[in-house]
Amino acid sequence: MTRYQEALSWLYGVEPRGIKLGLDRIIEAANARGNPERGLCYVHVAGSNGKGSVATMIEAVLRAAGYRTGQFTSPHLQRYVERVRIDGRPIRESEAAARLDDLRADSRLANLSFFEYTTLLAFEAFRDAECDVVLLEVGLGGRLDATNIVIPEVSVITNVSLEHQRILGDSLSKIAREKAGILKAGVPCVVGARNSRVRRTLGSRAKAIDAPLRTIGRDFDAHWEDGTLSARVGDLHWSRLRLGLRGRYQGDNAACALAAIEELRDRGFQISEANVRRGLRRAKWPGRLEWHSERPAFLFDAAHNAAGCRTLARYLEELAFPGRVVLLFGAMKDKDHRAMIRAFDDSVDRFVFTAPKIRRAESPGRLSHIKKGTVARSVRDGISRAKRAAGPDGLVVVAGSIFLVAETRGLVKGVRTDPPIAM
């Protein structure tokens, strides 16, 4: 076992502590470690869907402009080190191992959760790398998330849909209040939500603390023309933008990224139009409408809630793939399985249900009660059954959970994969 594997084994051993929302522990831990989060410039990104895409686009534009960037995301797709990126690349395994060993040896941190340790590791890595700006993605919710101890230059809330209802609340308004918890007095926030109830909730909180809002459809927007994107932010207009990320829904995400970039420019960041175009064109986000050429072809998408599944289904309908389309589907127990699966009624020919190797995964048999489909014993078995059902000229779509995408992608592409963890 390598030092990296040993360090991960220890870190994964704290998983039974579960998700610990609340800021007291991370604040105390950061204080004990000399507050590594301070002195850095942040763009703090929350949202039910799209936050990874928005953060990735902003990061790519900043890097194109010559800035040293950090990016913090969760969960990882294939390897733990993907959670902490500097200049677009995951930190080295040796660095992750050394930092985890150091955190483990600090007795003052004994009660932290998996996510809190990882957040602290990220802050220290970004500080030591002297990043000019860090794209900091919220793990869960916002108000009580461990990332919410920073004062950012700009906040972004991409959208709000029903998710993690047992933790965040059973209505859009309640979930929006949790997302609104990242707003800070005087710090501008870019809002990509179009739902009126969500916008009222966010607007009420912003007004109470004097946080300026830029809202999609009012202060900025984007639309597609002949395969390219046109966008505006205030009086500023872009035309014929090309995105490295696939899907028409990325138009809203790109609009949010452009609005955040404009806020950064207002704060002195030197970002040219050429930087914007180059960054948006080069932005990549594995596991999100990611194609893999094979016979049959594979399409990986980490749609993990009903809204994400509906978006993926619209993409498939617009794609009008000429061969048979088979959905390899698996999801966590706490999801709205019926809404997720029914989203594909008109866009998929056959269903194969499976479960990734994670305790929170729903059983394939239960999923098959919602929609008639093949039940697979494992992800490997699911891949075989989906390929046979699709045929050499077909398409296998993998969706429902990032953990399913990670396990399937690792097997199909032969990619090295660390164990999954839902934090």
Secondary structure, 3 states (H helix, E strand, C coil): CCHHHHHHHHHHCCHHHCCCCCCHHHHHHHHHCCCCCCCCCEEEEECCCCHHHHHHHHHHHHHHCCCCEEEECCCCCCCHHHHEEECCEECCHHHHHHHHHHHHHCHHHCCCCHHHHHHHHHHHHHHHCCCCEEEEECCCCCCCCCCCCCCCCEEEECCCCCCCHHHHCCCHHHHHHHHHHHCCCCCCEEECCCCHHHHHHHHHHHHHHCCCEEEECCCEEEEEECCEEEEEECCEEEEEECCCCCCCCHHHHHHHHHHHHHHHHHCCCCCCHHHHHHHHHHCCCCCCCEEECCCCEEEECCCCCHHHHHHHHHHHHHHCCCCCEEEEECCECCCCHHHHHHCCCCCCCEEEECCCCCCCECCHHHHHCCCCCEECCCHHHHHHHHHHHHCCCCEEEEECCHHHHHHHHHHHHCCCCCCCCCC
